[in-house]
């Protein structure tokens, strides 16, 4: 990946601060952040960039990813906190 492009920054709506493209590409471990297309598309052709720089199986996993509903995530976090006590 072009290092210059990876250093570009935008404000992350999830984190509330500036992040680099590099962070967004690896935010979910081996996959990009699920909001990456929404956030970066006003600035350049992020879809083409990701298709070019991700392995085919990573791209397939990225486009098929369905985030959990917020209530489900909250319940899971509460249950995990209960078991840690």
C-alpha positions as a printed Julia matrix, in Angstrom:
85×3 Matrix{Float64}:
   0.0     0.0    0.0
   1.17    3.49  -0.7
   2.59    4.81   2.56
   1.68    8.4    1.73
  -2.0     7.53   1.29
  -2.03    5.51   4.53
  -0.95    8.59   6.49
  -3.99   10.65   5.41
  -6.23   11.58   8.35
  -9.92   12.21   8.84
 -12.14   12.6   11.88
 -13.51    9.24  13.01
 -17.21    9.41  13.92
 -16.86    6.38  16.19
 -13.8     7.57  18.11
 -14.39   11.31  17.9
 -10.81   12.13  16.93
  -8.55   12.06  13.9
  -7.31    8.7   12.65
  -5.15    7.66   9.73
  -6.3     5.55   6.83
  -3.77    3.01   8.05
  -5.67    2.69  11.34
  -8.99    2.24   9.53
  -7.57   -0.49   7.28
  -6.6    -2.6   10.32
  -9.19   -1.44  12.88
 -10.98   -4.8   12.95
  -7.86   -6.98  13.06
  -7.39   -8.42   9.58
 -10.32   -6.44   8.21
 -10.95   -2.74   7.71
 -13.39   -0.81   9.89
 -16.97   -1.58   8.85
 -17.65    2.16   8.32
 -14.6     2.72   6.15
 -16.48    3.05   2.87
 -18.81    5.71   4.32
 -16.02    7.72   5.92
 -13.39    7.73   3.18
 -15.44    7.7   -0.05
 -15.86   11.52  -0.14
 -12.07   11.86  -0.36
 -11.06    9.21  -2.9
 -12.13    5.91  -4.47
 -11.79    3.79  -1.33
 -13.5     0.76  -2.88
 -10.88    0.46  -5.61
  -8.13    1.07  -3.07
  -9.39   -1.74  -0.81
  -9.96   -4.19  -3.67
  -6.4    -3.57  -4.82
  -4.82   -3.87  -1.37
  -6.84   -6.6    0.35
  -6.61  -10.29  -0.38
  -9.72  -11.6   -2.17
 -10.9   -13.46   0.95
 -10.42  -10.31   3.07
 -12.44   -8.25   0.59
 -15.22  -10.87   0.58
 -15.3   -10.94   4.39
 -15.32   -7.14   4.53
 -18.24   -6.64   2.15
 -20.28   -9.44   3.72
 -19.72   -8.32   7.34
 -22.94   -7.53   9.2
 -22.35   -5.61  12.43
 -24.34   -6.64  15.48
 -27.2    -4.51  16.63
 -26.22   -2.1   19.41
 -28.51   -3.74  21.96
 -26.95   -7.15  21.26
 -23.46   -5.72  21.72
 -24.47   -4.02  24.98
 -25.99   -7.22  26.37
 -22.85   -9.17  25.47
 -20.66   -6.55  27.19
 -22.83   -6.65  30.33
 -22.72  -10.45  30.45
 -18.94  -10.46  29.96
 -18.54   -7.94  32.81
 -20.72  -10.09  35.09
 -18.6   -13.18  34.5
 -15.38  -11.3   35.27
 -16.54  -10.45  38.8
